[in-house]
Amino acid sequence: MAADEFIVSKTDAAGRLTYCNRIFIDYAGYTEGELLGQQHNIVRHPDMPRAVFNLLWSTLKSGNEFFGYVKNITKDGSYYWVFANVTPSYSGSGSDVKDINGYFSVRRKPDAEKLRIVSALYNDMLLAEKAAGTSAAIAAGTKVLMDAVNKTGKDYREFILSI
């Protein structure tokens, strides 16, 4: 990605794509028709720890915005990394979590040095998730993540924005 490119997408409350900008379509390698109506996880790379997406969804469903690094897979099987900001969208004029009607995401090119740190952390999380097995994977990955975060004395948001 170029530094001045932004991938933008919107989903409904169930995570189905309702909008994709041209940059997203180009990077993902799908047509707009192939993307719209699909779950956003159509671009989820299998190397992404499940715990990251568990944190993303719990953060969003509580009405807060999420920041994180994400490895996406393209239609042809290649991949690209992004630094993502995802926010809930609300129906009406309120911002009550029960009024969330979708999600808005803007992704940009991640800093290479930060990506090295995140890649190593995600690898450790994946190893823990695989070792724990399906039913305990998210808890195992979350423990690895939170152990790393807690060593810094910051919360997740402060950690991810400061690395």
N, C-alpha and C positions, 0 to 999 in steps of 0.2 A: 504494500500500500504506500501511496505517497503521503507525505505529512499533511497535505491539505485536503485529503479525501476523507469523507465521512460516510459510513454505511448507516443507513437509516431504515428502520422498519417499525411497523405497528402491528399489534395483535389484538384479538378479542380477549375476553377474560379467560378463555380456555387455552390461550396460547396459539391460536390459529392465525396465520399471517393475513392481514387485511391491507397492508401497504408495504411495498419494498421500493427503495429508490434504485435508480439505474446502477449505481456503484455496487449495491448489494447483489443485484441480478448478475452483473458482470463477474464479480468475485465468486459467487456461488456456482455459476455455470449453468443455471437453470433459466428457463424462460419465466417471464412474469406469470404466465398462466400455470406453469408447473409449481410455482411457489404459493400463489394466493390460495387460501383455504387450507393449506397444509400446516401441520404443527411446526413451530419455529425450530424444533429440534431436528428438522430435516437436515440442518447443517451441523449438528452436534457430532464432533469427532469422538471416536471411541476411546481416545487417549485422555479425555476429560474426566477427572474424578467425579463420581456421582455426588460426593459431598458438596462440591462447589455449586451444583445446580439445586441441591437441597437448600443450601444457604440462600441462593438467589431467590427461590420461590418463597421461602419463609420470610425473607426480608420484604419482598414485594407485597405479599398478602397481608403483612402488618402495616402496609401503607407507606413504607420507606423506599428510597431509591437504593439501587445496588450498583456498586462498582466492582469490576473484576476483569481478569484476563481470561480469554476464551480462545481455545483452538477449535476452528471450524473446519469441516470437511466439504469439499466441492463435489459436484455431480460426478466428475471424473476420478475422484478418489484422492486428489491432492489436498493440501490444507493451507490455511492462512491463520495467523494469530491476530487478535484484536484486543484493545482495551475498551471494555464496554461500560456504558452507563445506561441502566434500565430504570424507568420510572413508571409507577402506576398512572393510568388515566382514569378520570372520574366522570360519571354521568352527572348532569346538572352542574350546579355551581359549588357544591360542597366538596369536601375532601375526606369524607367518612369512608373507612375501609369497606363498609358494606356497599358503597357506591362505585367500587372499582369496576370499570367496564372494559378494560384492556390495558395494554402495556406499550410503552414507547421506548425504543432503544436507539442510541447513537453510539457507533463504534468507530474507533480511530486506530491508527498505526501505533503499536506499543513501542516504547523505548527498548532498544536491544539489550541493554544491561539489566533493566528490570525484568525483561522476559527471561533472561538466564536464571535469575533468582526464582521466578515463578515456575519455570519449567522444572527445576530441581525439586521444588516443593511439591508440585503436582505429581512428579514421578514417585516421590516418597508416599504421597497420598494414595496413588494407584496401587503401589505395592502393598500397602496396608489394607486397602479395600479387597484386593484379590486374596490376600492371606486370610482375611476374616470370613470370606464367603458371602454369598448373596444377601442373606438376612442381616448380617452385621456390617456390611460394607460401608454404608453411609456413616455409621457411628465410628468406625475405625478411621475412615478418611477425615472426618470432622475432628477427631482427636489429634491427628497429625497436624492439621491446619491450626487448630486452636493452641496446641503446644508451641508452634512457631510464633503465632500472634502474641500469646501471653508472655513469651520471653522478651518481647519488645516493650511491655508495659502499656500497650495501646489496645484499643478495640479493633475489630476487623477493618472497619472503614478507615480508621486512621492508619492502620498498618498498610493496607493495599494502596492508599493514596501517597504513602511516604516512601515506599520502596523504590 
